[in-house]
Amino acid sequence: MLILVIVLLALWLIMVVLGFAIKSLFALVFIGIILFVATAIIGIVRRRKSGSRNSGV
């Protein structure tokens, strides 16, 4: 699961860089930023959930 989150974060960063590099794709910047933040939040939440479950064992 962690690898999937890392891959998605990398893809979103690439989208952001492409959006800044190509001015006509400026909307891609906002989409990339939103997806990056959403993926990071989901990854953090899931990691904390699974960590709290295993910490008692």
Backbone as JSON, one array per atom type, in Angstrom:
{
  "sequence": "MLILVIVLLALWLIMVVLGFAIKSLFALVFIGIILFVATAIIGIVRRRKSGSRNSGV",
  "N": [[0.83, -1.19, 0.0], [1.95, 1.21, 0.75], [3.81, 1.63, -1.25], [2.16, 2.1, -3.44], [1.0, 4.56, -2.71], [3.29, 6.16, -2.73], [3.99, 6.02, -5.44], [1.74, 7.24, -6.59], [1.96, 9.82, -5.48], [4.33, 10.64, -6.71], [3.49, 10.69, -9.39], [1.57, 12.74, -9.28], [3.2, 14.89, -8.63], [4.71, 15.07, -10.96], [2.71, 15.84, -12.72], [2.18, 18.41, -11.71], [4.62, 19.73, -12.19], [4.75, 19.57, -15.0], [2.5, 21.09, -15.58], [3.29, 23.64, -14.7], [5.46, 24.03, -16.39], [4.38, 24.05, -18.94], [2.46, 26.46, -19.95], [-0.1, 26.48, -21.05], [-1.28, 24.33, -19.92], [-2.15, 25.01, -17.41], [-4.28, 24.44, -15.72], [-3.73, 21.86, -15.06], [-1.88, 22.07, -13.07], [-3.36, 22.79, -10.77], [-5.04, 20.56, -10.54], [-3.12, 18.56, -10.15], [-1.95, 19.43, -7.71], [-4.14, 19.25, -5.96], [-4.71, 16.48, -6.12], [-2.28, 15.47, -5.17], [-2.2, 16.39, -2.5], [-4.53, 15.17, -1.52], [-3.9, 12.43, -1.84], [-1.69, 12.24, -0.15], [-2.87, 12.81, 2.35], [-4.7, 10.67, 2.57], [-2.89, 8.54, 2.6], [-1.49, 9.08, 5.01], [-3.55, 8.9, 6.91], [-4.41, 6.21, 6.61], [-2.05, 4.92, 7.27], [-1.7, 5.64, 9.94], [-3.98, 4.44, 11.01], [-3.49, 1.67, 10.57], [-1.14, 1.45, 12.0], [-1.95, 1.96, 14.63], [-3.49, -0.23, 15.14], [-1.69, -2.35, 15.13], [0.06, -1.71, 17.15], [-0.72, -2.54, 19.67], [-0.21, -5.21, 19.85]],
  "CA": [[0.0, 0.0, 0.0], [2.83, 2.37, 0.84], [4.42, 1.82, -2.57], [1.12, 2.71, -4.27], [0.9, 5.96, -2.32], [4.5, 6.84, -3.2], [3.88, 6.13, -6.89], [0.73, 8.27, -6.89], [2.54, 11.12, -5.14], [5.28, 10.97, -7.76], [2.71, 11.05, -10.58], [0.95, 14.06, -9.08], [4.27, 15.88, -8.72], [5.04, 15.21, -12.38], [1.64, 16.64, -13.3], [2.37, 19.79, -11.29], [5.78, 20.28, -12.91], [4.33, 19.75, -16.39], [1.56, 22.21, -15.62], [4.06, 24.87, -14.6], [6.34, 24.14, -17.55], [3.57, 24.34, -20.12], [1.47, 27.42, -19.44], [-1.44, 26.15, -21.52], [-1.82, 23.28, -19.06], [-2.14, 25.57, -16.06], [-5.28, 23.73, -14.92], [-3.09, 20.64, -14.6], [-1.2, 22.39, -11.81], [-4.34, 22.71, -9.69], [-5.45, 19.16, -10.41], [-2.0, 17.84, -9.55], [-1.81, 19.82, -6.3], [-5.27, 18.68, -5.22], [-4.52, 15.03, -6.03], [-1.12, 15.23, -4.32], [-2.6, 16.6, -1.1], [-5.51, 14.13, -1.17], [-3.2, 11.16, -1.71], [-0.87, 12.3, 1.06], [-3.76, 12.71, 3.51], [-5.21, 9.3, 2.63], [-1.77, 7.69, 3.03], [-1.22, 9.32, 6.43], [-4.67, 8.37, 7.7], [-4.35, 4.75, 6.58], [-0.85, 4.48, 7.99], [-1.98, 5.78, 11.38], [-4.96, 3.41, 11.36], [-2.86, 0.36, 10.62], [-0.15, 1.51, 13.06], [-2.59, 1.89, 15.94], [-3.99, -1.58, 15.29], [-0.58, -3.26, 15.37], [0.87, -1.28, 18.29], [-1.15, -3.24, 20.88], [0.14, -6.63, 19.77]],
  "C": [[0.87, 1.25, 0.0], [3.47, 2.66, -0.51], [3.42, 2.49, -3.52], [1.0, 4.2, -3.97], [2.11, 6.74, -2.83], [4.45, 7.03, -4.72], [2.87, 7.21, -7.27], [1.26, 9.67, -6.58], [3.53, 11.57, -6.22], [4.55, 11.39, -9.04], [2.1, 12.44, -10.45], [2.0, 15.16, -9.15], [4.68, 16.13, -10.17], [3.97, 16.06, -13.07], [1.81, 18.12, -12.95], [3.51, 20.44, -12.06], [5.43, 20.52, -14.37], [3.38, 20.94, -16.53], [2.26, 23.55, -15.53], [4.92, 25.09, -15.84], [5.57, 24.55, -18.8], [2.39, 25.2, -19.67], [0.05, 27.09, -19.9], [-2.09, 25.05, -20.68], [-1.87, 23.73, -17.61], [-3.17, 24.89, -15.15], [-4.71, 22.44, -14.36], [-2.36, 20.84, -13.28], [-2.17, 22.22, -10.65], [-4.82, 21.28, -9.47], [-4.35, 18.35, -9.73], [-1.83, 18.15, -8.08], [-2.91, 19.19, -5.46], [-5.09, 17.17, -5.05], [-3.34, 14.67, -5.13], [-1.51, 15.33, -2.85], [-3.57, 15.51, -0.66], [-4.83, 12.78, -0.96], [-2.35, 11.14, -0.44], [-1.73, 12.15, 2.32], [-4.28, 11.29, 3.67], [-4.11, 8.36, 3.12], [-1.48, 7.85, 4.51], [-2.3, 8.71, 7.3], [-4.62, 6.85, 7.75], [-3.15, 4.21, 7.35], [-1.06, 4.57, 9.5], [-2.97, 4.73, 11.85], [-4.29, 2.06, 11.53], [-1.8, 0.33, 11.73], [-0.77, 1.37, 14.44], [-3.13, 0.49, 16.2], [-2.88, -2.53, 15.69], [0.22, -2.9, 16.62], [0.49, -2.03, 19.57], [-0.73, -4.69, 20.92], [1.54, -6.87, 20.23]]
}
